[in-house]
Amino acid sequence: MRPMDNTHIDFELRGEYITLDALLKATGLATSGGHAKQLIADGQVLVDGATELRKTCKIRIGQQVQLGDGRITLRAAEV
């Protein structure tokens, strides 16, 4: 599965961080945790513009994740 052209997702983070593989699954850019891990291992995922190969990399508020034309921006959840 590839994200649609120019997909932009604002993801509201409720804790300190989310792991990269869990973020891809939670946003629907990966169909499963295994799929997310494969996308990361294949070097298809960028974090803040750099290729990220660590599946459980901690993604925090303000960071951007990109997969193809899909982009996720993490924001603080409103309380």
SEFILO-438874 format. One record per residue: x, y, z of N, C-alpha, C in turn; residue in one letter. Coordinates in Angstrom, 1 decimal. Example, Ala and Ser with C-alpha at 12.3 -4.5 7.8 and 13.67 -1.06 7.14 Angstrom:
BEGIN
<atom n_c1="13.2" n_c2="-5.7" n_c3="7.8" ca_c1="12.3" ca_c2="-4.5" ca_c3="7.8" c_c1="13.2" c_c2="-3.3" c_c3="7.8" aa="A"/>
<atom n_c1="12.8" n_c2="-2.2" n_c3="7.1" ca_c1="13.7" ca_c2="-1.1" ca_c3="7.1" c_c1="12.9" c_c2="0.0" c_c3="7.9" aa="S"/>
***
This chain:
BEGIN
<atom n_c1="0.8" n_c2="-1.2" n_c3="0.0" ca_c1="0.0" ca_c2="0.0" ca_c3="0.0" c_c1="0.9" c_c2="1.2" c_c3="0.0" aa="M"/>
<atom n_c1="0.6" n_c2="2.2" n_c3="-0.8" ca_c1="1.3" ca_c2="3.5" ca_c3="-0.9" c_c1="0.3" c_c2="4.6" c_c3="-0.6" aa="R"/>
<atom n_c1="0.8" n_c2="5.6" n_c3="0.2" ca_c1="-0.1" ca_c2="6.7" ca_c3="0.5" c_c1="-0.6" c_c2="7.4" c_c3="-0.8" aa="P"/>
<atom n_c1="-1.7" n_c2="8.0" n_c3="-0.7" ca_c1="-2.2" ca_c2="8.8" ca_c3="-1.8" c_c1="-1.3" c_c2="10.0" c_c3="-2.0" aa="M"/>
<atom n_c1="-1.3" n_c2="10.6" n_c3="-3.2" ca_c1="-0.5" ca_c2="11.7" ca_c3="-3.5" c_c1="-0.8" c_c2="12.9" c_c3="-2.6" aa="D"/>
<atom n_c1="0.2" n_c2="13.4" n_c3="-2.0" ca_c1="0.2" ca_c2="14.6" ca_c3="-1.2" c_c1="-0.7" c_c2="14.4" c_c3="0.1" aa="N"/>
<atom n_c1="-0.8" n_c2="13.2" n_c3="0.6" ca_c1="-1.5" ca_c2="13.0" ca_c3="1.8" c_c1="-0.8" c_c2="13.7" c_c3="3.0" aa="T"/>
<atom n_c1="-1.5" n_c2="14.5" n_c3="3.8" ca_c1="-0.9" ca_c2="15.1" ca_c3="4.9" c_c1="-1.8" c_c2="14.8" c_c3="6.1" aa="H"/>
<atom n_c1="-1.2" n_c2="14.2" n_c3="7.1" ca_c1="-1.9" ca_c2="13.8" ca_c3="8.3" c_c1="-1.3" c_c2="14.6" c_c3="9.5" aa="I"/>
<atom n_c1="-2.2" n_c2="15.3" n_c3="10.3" ca_c1="-1.8" ca_c2="15.9" ca_c3="11.5" c_c1="-2.2" c_c2="14.8" c_c3="12.6" aa="D"/>
<atom n_c1="-1.2" n_c2="14.3" n_c3="13.3" ca_c1="-1.4" ca_c2="13.3" ca_c3="14.3" c_c1="-1.2" c_c2="13.9" c_c3="15.7" aa="F"/>
<atom n_c1="-2.3" n_c2="13.8" n_c3="16.5" ca_c1="-2.2" ca_c2="14.3" ca_c3="17.8" c_c1="-1.6" c_c2="13.3" c_c3="18.8" aa="E"/>
<atom n_c1="-0.5" n_c2="13.7" n_c3="19.3" ca_c1="0.2" ca_c2="12.8" ca_c3="20.3" c_c1="-0.2" c_c2="13.1" c_c3="21.7" aa="L"/>
<atom n_c1="-0.6" n_c2="12.1" n_c3="22.4" ca_c1="-1.1" ca_c2="12.2" ca_c3="23.8" c_c1="0.0" c_c2="12.0" c_c3="24.8" aa="R"/>
<atom n_c1="1.0" n_c2="11.3" n_c3="24.5" ca_c1="2.1" ca_c2="11.0" ca_c3="25.4" c_c1="3.4" c_c2="11.8" c_c3="25.0" aa="G"/>
<atom n_c1="4.5" n_c2="11.3" n_c3="25.5" ca_c1="5.8" ca_c2="11.9" ca_c3="25.2" c_c1="6.3" c_c2="11.6" c_c3="23.8" aa="E"/>
<atom n_c1="6.0" n_c2="10.3" n_c3="23.3" ca_c1="6.5" ca_c2="9.9" ca_c3="22.0" c_c1="5.6" c_c2="8.7" c_c3="21.6" aa="Y"/>
<atom n_c1="5.8" n_c2="8.3" n_c3="20.3" ca_c1="5.2" ca_c2="7.1" ca_c3="19.7" c_c1="6.3" c_c2="6.5" c_c3="18.8" aa="I"/>
<atom n_c1="6.4" n_c2="5.2" n_c3="18.8" ca_c1="7.4" ca_c2="4.6" ca_c3="18.0" c_c1="7.0" c_c2="4.7" c_c3="16.5" aa="T"/>
<atom n_c1="8.0" n_c2="4.7" n_c3="15.7" ca_c1="7.8" ca_c2="5.0" ca_c3="14.2" c_c1="6.9" c_c2="3.9" c_c3="13.6" aa="L"/>
<atom n_c1="7.1" n_c2="2.6" n_c3="13.9" ca_c1="6.3" ca_c2="1.6" ca_c3="13.4" c_c1="4.8" c_c2="1.7" c_c3="13.8" aa="D"/>
<atom n_c1="4.6" n_c2="2.1" n_c3="15.1" ca_c1="3.2" ca_c2="2.3" ca_c3="15.6" c_c1="2.6" c_c2="3.5" c_c3="15.0" aa="A"/>
<atom n_c1="3.3" n_c2="4.5" n_c3="14.7" ca_c1="2.8" ca_c2="5.7" ca_c3="14.0" c_c1="2.3" c_c2="5.4" c_c3="12.6" aa="L"/>
<atom n_c1="3.1" n_c2="4.7" n_c3="11.9" ca_c1="2.7" ca_c2="4.3" ca_c3="10.5" c_c1="1.4" c_c2="3.5" c_c3="10.5" aa="L"/>
<atom n_c1="1.3" n_c2="2.6" n_c3="11.5" ca_c1="0.1" ca_c2="1.7" ca_c3="11.6" c_c1="-1.1" c_c2="2.5" c_c3="12.0" aa="K"/>
<atom n_c1="-0.9" n_c2="3.4" n_c3="13.0" ca_c1="-2.0" ca_c2="4.2" ca_c3="13.6" c_c1="-2.6" c_c2="5.2" c_c3="12.6" aa="A"/>
<atom n_c1="-1.7" n_c2="5.7" n_c3="11.6" ca_c1="-2.2" ca_c2="6.6" ca_c3="10.7" c_c1="-2.7" c_c2="6.0" c_c3="9.4" aa="T"/>
<atom n_c1="-2.6" n_c2="4.7" n_c3="9.3" ca_c1="-3.1" ca_c2="4.0" ca_c3="8.1" c_c1="-2.1" c_c2="4.0" c_c3="6.9" aa="G"/>
<atom n_c1="-0.9" n_c2="4.5" n_c3="7.1" ca_c1="0.1" ca_c2="4.5" ca_c3="6.0" c_c1="0.7" c_c2="3.1" c_c3="5.9" aa="L"/>
<atom n_c1="0.5" n_c2="2.3" n_c3="6.9" ca_c1="0.9" ca_c2="0.9" ca_c3="6.8" c_c1="-0.3" c_c2="0.0" c_c3="7.2" aa="A"/>
<atom n_c1="-0.5" n_c2="-1.1" n_c3="6.6" ca_c1="-1.7" ca_c2="-1.9" ca_c3="6.9" c_c1="-1.5" c_c2="-2.7" c_c3="8.1" aa="T"/>
<atom n_c1="-0.3" n_c2="-2.9" n_c3="8.6" ca_c1="-0.1" ca_c2="-3.7" ca_c3="9.9" c_c1="1.3" c_c2="-3.3" c_c3="10.4" aa="S"/>
<atom n_c1="1.5" n_c2="-3.8" n_c3="11.6" ca_c1="2.8" ca_c2="-3.5" ca_c3="12.2" c_c1="4.0" c_c2="-4.2" c_c3="11.4" aa="G"/>
<atom n_c1="3.7" n_c2="-5.4" n_c3="10.9" ca_c1="4.7" ca_c2="-6.0" ca_c3="10.1" c_c1="5.0" c_c2="-5.2" c_c3="8.8" aa="G"/>
<atom n_c1="3.9" n_c2="-4.7" n_c3="8.2" ca_c1="4.1" ca_c2="-3.9" ca_c3="7.0" c_c1="4.9" c_c2="-2.6" c_c3="7.3" aa="H"/>
<atom n_c1="4.6" n_c2="-2.0" n_c3="8.4" ca_c1="5.3" ca_c2="-0.8" ca_c3="8.9" c_c1="6.8" c_c2="-1.1" c_c3="9.0" aa="A"/>
<atom n_c1="7.1" n_c2="-2.2" n_c3="9.7" ca_c1="8.5" ca_c2="-2.6" ca_c3="9.9" c_c1="9.2" c_c2="-2.8" c_c3="8.6" aa="K"/>
<atom n_c1="8.5" n_c2="-3.4" n_c3="7.6" ca_c1="9.1" ca_c2="-3.7" ca_c3="6.3" c_c1="9.4" c_c2="-2.4" c_c3="5.6" aa="Q"/>
<atom n_c1="8.5" n_c2="-1.5" n_c3="5.6" ca_c1="8.7" ca_c2="-0.2" ca_c3="4.9" c_c1="9.9" c_c2="0.6" c_c3="5.5" aa="L"/>
<atom n_c1="10.0" n_c2="0.5" n_c3="6.8" ca_c1="11.2" ca_c2="1.1" ca_c3="7.5" c_c1="12.5" c_c2="0.4" c_c3="7.1" aa="I"/>
<atom n_c1="12.5" n_c2="-0.9" n_c3="7.2" ca_c1="13.7" ca_c2="-1.7" ca_c3="6.8" c_c1="14.1" c_c2="-1.4" c_c3="5.4" aa="A"/>
<atom n_c1="13.1" n_c2="-1.2" n_c3="4.5" ca_c1="13.4" ca_c2="-1.0" ca_c3="3.1" c_c1="13.9" c_c2="0.5" c_c3="2.8" aa="D"/>
<atom n_c1="14.0" n_c2="1.3" n_c3="3.9" ca_c1="14.5" ca_c2="2.6" ca_c3="3.7" c_c1="13.5" c_c2="3.6" c_c3="3.1" aa="G"/>
<atom n_c1="12.2" n_c2="3.3" n_c3="3.1" ca_c1="11.2" ca_c2="4.1" ca_c3="2.5" c_c1="10.7" c_c2="5.2" c_c3="3.4" aa="Q"/>
<atom n_c1="11.1" n_c2="5.3" n_c3="4.6" ca_c1="10.5" ca_c2="6.2" ca_c3="5.6" c_c1="11.6" c_c2="7.3" c_c3="6.0" aa="V"/>
<atom n_c1="11.2" n_c2="8.5" n_c3="5.9" ca_c1="12.0" ca_c2="9.6" ca_c3="6.3" c_c1="11.5" c_c2="10.3" c_c3="7.6" aa="L"/>
<atom n_c1="12.4" n_c2="10.6" n_c3="8.5" ca_c1="12.0" ca_c2="11.4" ca_c3="9.7" c_c1="12.8" c_c2="12.7" c_c3="9.6" aa="V"/>
<atom n_c1="12.1" n_c2="13.8" n_c3="9.6" ca_c1="12.7" ca_c2="15.1" ca_c3="9.5" c_c1="13.7" c_c2="15.2" c_c3="8.3" aa="D"/>
<atom n_c1="13.3" n_c2="14.5" n_c3="7.2" ca_c1="14.1" ca_c2="14.6" ca_c3="6.0" c_c1="15.2" c_c2="13.6" c_c3="5.8" aa="G"/>
<atom n_c1="15.5" n_c2="12.8" n_c3="6.8" ca_c1="16.5" ca_c2="11.8" ca_c3="6.8" c_c1="16.0" c_c2="10.3" c_c3="6.8" aa="A"/>
<atom n_c1="16.5" n_c2="9.4" n_c3="6.1" ca_c1="16.1" ca_c2="8.0" ca_c3="6.1" c_c1="16.3" c_c2="7.5" c_c3="7.5" aa="T"/>
<atom n_c1="15.2" n_c2="6.8" n_c3="8.0" ca_c1="15.2" ca_c2="6.3" ca_c3="9.4" c_c1="15.1" c_c2="4.8" c_c3="9.2" aa="E"/>
<atom n_c1="16.0" n_c2="4.0" n_c3="9.7" ca_c1="16.0" ca_c2="2.5" ca_c3="9.7" c_c1="15.6" c_c2="1.9" c_c3="11.0" aa="L"/>
<atom n_c1="15.5" n_c2="2.6" n_c3="12.0" ca_c1="15.2" ca_c2="2.1" ca_c3="13.4" c_c1="13.7" c_c2="2.0" c_c3="13.5" aa="R"/>
<atom n_c1="13.2" n_c2="0.8" n_c3="13.6" ca_c1="11.7" ca_c2="0.5" ca_c3="13.6" c_c1="11.0" c_c2="1.2" c_c3="14.8" aa="K"/>
<atom n_c1="11.7" n_c2="1.2" n_c3="16.0" ca_c1="11.1" ca_c2="1.7" ca_c3="17.2" c_c1="11.7" c_c2="3.1" c_c3="17.6" aa="T"/>
<atom n_c1="12.1" n_c2="3.8" n_c3="16.6" ca_c1="12.6" ca_c2="5.2" ca_c3="16.8" c_c1="11.5" c_c2="6.0" c_c3="17.4" aa="C"/>
<atom n_c1="11.8" n_c2="6.8" n_c3="18.4" ca_c1="10.8" ca_c2="7.5" ca_c3="19.2" c_c1="10.5" c_c2="8.8" c_c3="18.4" aa="K"/>
<atom n_c1="9.3" n_c2="9.0" n_c3="18.0" ca_c1="8.9" ca_c2="10.2" ca_c3="17.3" c_c1="8.1" c_c2="11.1" c_c3="18.2" aa="I"/>
<atom n_c1="8.5" n_c2="12.4" n_c3="18.3" ca_c1="8.0" ca_c2="13.3" ca_c3="19.3" c_c1="7.3" c_c2="14.5" c_c3="18.6" aa="R"/>
<atom n_c1="6.6" n_c2="15.3" n_c3="19.4" ca_c1="5.9" ca_c2="16.4" ca_c3="18.9" c_c1="6.8" c_c2="17.3" c_c3="18.1" aa="I"/>
<atom n_c1="6.3" n_c2="17.8" n_c3="16.9" ca_c1="7.1" ca_c2="18.7" ca_c3="16.1" c_c1="7.9" c_c2="18.0" c_c3="15.0" aa="G"/>
<atom n_c1="8.0" n_c2="16.7" n_c3="15.1" ca_c1="8.7" ca_c2="16.0" ca_c3="14.0" c_c1="7.8" c_c2="15.7" c_c3="12.9" aa="Q"/>
<atom n_c1="8.4" n_c2="15.4" n_c3="11.7" ca_c1="7.7" ca_c2="15.1" ca_c3="10.5" c_c1="8.2" c_c2="13.7" c_c3="10.0" aa="Q"/>
<atom n_c1="7.2" n_c2="12.9" n_c3="9.6" ca_c1="7.5" ca_c2="11.6" ca_c3="9.0" c_c1="7.0" c_c2="11.6" c_c3="7.6" aa="V"/>
<atom n_c1="7.8" n_c2="11.0" n_c3="6.7" ca_c1="7.3" ca_c2="11.0" ca_c3="5.3" c_c1="7.5" c_c2="9.6" c_c3="4.7" aa="Q"/>
<atom n_c1="6.5" n_c2="9.1" n_c3="4.0" ca_c1="6.5" ca_c2="7.9" ca_c3="3.3" c_c1="5.9" c_c2="8.1" c_c3="1.9" aa="L"/>
<atom n_c1="6.8" n_c2="8.1" n_c3="0.9" ca_c1="6.3" ca_c2="8.5" ca_c3="-0.4" c_c1="5.8" c_c2="9.9" c_c3="-0.4" aa="G"/>
<atom n_c1="4.7" n_c2="10.2" n_c3="-1.0" ca_c1="4.1" ca_c2="11.5" ca_c3="-0.9" c_c1="3.3" c_c2="11.8" c_c3="0.3" aa="D"/>
<atom n_c1="3.2" n_c2="10.8" n_c3="1.2" ca_c1="2.4" ca_c2="10.9" ca_c3="2.5" c_c1="3.3" c_c2="11.6" c_c3="3.5" aa="G"/>
<atom n_c1="2.7" n_c2="12.5" n_c3="4.3" ca_c1="3.5" ca_c2="13.2" ca_c3="5.3" c_c1="2.7" c_c2="13.2" c_c3="6.6" aa="R"/>
<atom n_c1="3.3" n_c2="13.0" n_c3="7.7" ca_c1="2.7" ca_c2="13.0" ca_c3="9.0" c_c1="3.4" c_c2="14.1" c_c3="9.9" aa="I"/>
<atom n_c1="2.6" n_c2="15.0" n_c3="10.5" ca_c1="3.2" ca_c2="16.0" ca_c3="11.4" c_c1="2.6" c_c2="15.7" c_c3="12.8" aa="T"/>
<atom n_c1="3.5" n_c2="15.6" n_c3="13.8" ca_c1="3.0" ca_c2="15.3" ca_c3="15.1" c_c1="2.8" c_c2="16.6" c_c3="15.9" aa="L"/>
<atom n_c1="1.6" n_c2="16.7" n_c3="16.5" ca_c1="1.2" ca_c2="17.8" ca_c3="17.3" c_c1="0.7" c_c2="17.4" c_c3="18.6" aa="R"/>
<atom n_c1="0.8" n_c2="18.3" n_c3="19.6" ca_c1="0.3" ca_c2="18.0" ca_c3="21.0" c_c1="-1.2" c_c2="17.8" c_c3="21.0" aa="A"/>
<atom n_c1="-1.7" n_c2="16.8" n_c3="21.6" ca_c1="-3.1" ca_c2="16.6" ca_c3="21.7" c_c1="-3.7" c_c2="17.7" c_c3="22.7" aa="A"/>
<atom n_c1="-4.8" n_c2="18.2" n_c3="22.3" ca_c1="-5.5" ca_c2="19.2" ca_c3="23.2" c_c1="-6.0" c_c2="18.5" c_c3="24.4" aa="E"/>
<atom n_c1="-5.8" n_c2="19.1" n_c3="25.6" ca_c1="-6.3" ca_c2="18.5" ca_c3="26.8" c_c1="-7.7" c_c2="18.9" c_c3="27.1" aa="V"/>
***
